[in-house]
């Protein structure tokens, strides 16, 4: 989950619904008390979802950091081998070039004998 998507979800979930003053009923009405309890429950649910989302993201981040650390450790272990193989490859290319030059000289000498 991308950083922006979960941040917007957290913001949407964490923000209580604001109702205009003229739509709220006085507290003396029992229906208003039930409605405010419902609003509080909805807010509580949103906060709990936001907390759970943050917990999941932290776990995912810790797992990603662990995988990155393991990958870096493997890279560090393989780096000397890569260096050795690069040196070996350069040596083999040099040897191949020397052999090619010797074969060309031998072929040139054979051509000179046939004439």
C-alpha positions in Angstrom: 0.0 0.0 0.0 1.5 3.3 -0.9 2.2 6.0 1.6 -0.3 8.4 0.1 -3.2 6.0 0.0 -3.0 4.9 3.6 -2.4 8.5 4.8 -5.5 9.7 3.0 -7.4 6.7 4.5 -6.2 7.5 7.9 -7.2 11.1 7.5 -10.6 10.2 6.2 -11.1 7.7 9.0 -9.8 10.0 11.8 -11.8 13.0 10.9 -15.2 13.1 12.6 -18.2 14.1 10.6 -19.0 17.7 11.4 -22.6 18.6 11.4 -23.9 22.1 11.3 -25.1 23.6 14.6 -28.6 24.0 13.4 -29.0 20.3 12.7 -28.0 19.1 16.2 -30.8 18.6 18.7 -30.5 19.8 22.3 -29.0 17.3 24.7 -32.2 17.1 26.7 -33.8 15.1 23.9 -33.2 11.4 24.3 -32.8 10.9 20.5 -30.0 13.5 20.5 -28.1 11.5 23.1 -28.5 8.3 21.1 -27.3 10.1 18.0 -24.3 11.5 19.7 -23.4 8.0 21.1 -23.8 6.7 17.5 -21.5 9.5 16.3 -19.0 8.6 19.0 -19.1 4.9 18.2 -18.5 5.7 14.5 -15.6 7.9 15.5 -14.3 5.2 17.7 -14.5 2.7 14.9 -12.7 5.0 12.6 -9.9 5.6 15.1 -9.5 1.9 15.7 -9.3 1.2 11.9 -6.7 3.9 11.7 -4.7 2.4 14.6 -4.9 -1.0 13.0 -3.8 0.4 9.6 -0.8 2.1 11.2 0.1 -1.1 13.0 0.0 -3.1 9.8 2.1 -0.5 8.0 4.7 -0.6 10.7 4.9 -4.4 10.5 5.2 -4.2 6.7 7.9 -1.6 7.0 9.8 -3.7 9.5 9.6 -6.7 7.3 10.8 -4.7 4.3 13.7 -3.3 6.2 14.6 -6.8 7.3 14.5 -8.1 3.7 16.6 -5.1 2.6 19.2 -5.9 5.3 19.3 -9.5 4.3 19.8 -8.5 0.6 22.6 -6.1 1.6 24.3 -8.9 3.6 24.1 -11.3 0.6 25.5 -8.6 -1.7 28.4 -8.0 0.7 29.1 -11.7 0.7 29.0 -12.0 -3.0 31.0 -8.8 -3.8 34.5 -10.4 -3.5 33.4 -13.3 -5.7 32.1 -10.8 -8.3 35.4 -9.0 -8.2 37.4 -12.2 -8.6 35.2 -13.3 -11.6 35.7 -9.9 -13.3 39.5 -10.2 -12.9 39.3 -13.8 -14.2 37.2 -12.7 -17.2 39.7 -9.9 -18.1 42.5 -12.4 -17.9 40.7 -14.9 -20.2 40.0 -12.1 -22.7 43.7 -11.2 -22.7 44.7 -14.8 -23.2 42.2 -15.3 -26.0 43.6 -12.2 -27.8 47.2 -13.6 -27.4 46.1 -17.0 -28.8 44.3 -15.3 -31.7 47.4 -13.3 -32.6 49.6 -16.4 -32.5 47.2 -18.3 -34.7 47.1 -15.5 -37.2 51.0 -15.5 -37.2 51.0 -19.2 -37.8 48.5 -18.9 -40.6 50.5 -16.1 -42.2 53.6 -18.3 -42.1 51.7 -21.2 -43.7 50.4 -18.9 -46.4 54.0 -17.8 -47.0 55.2 -21.4 -47.4 52.6 -22.3 -50.0 53.6 -19.5 -52.4 
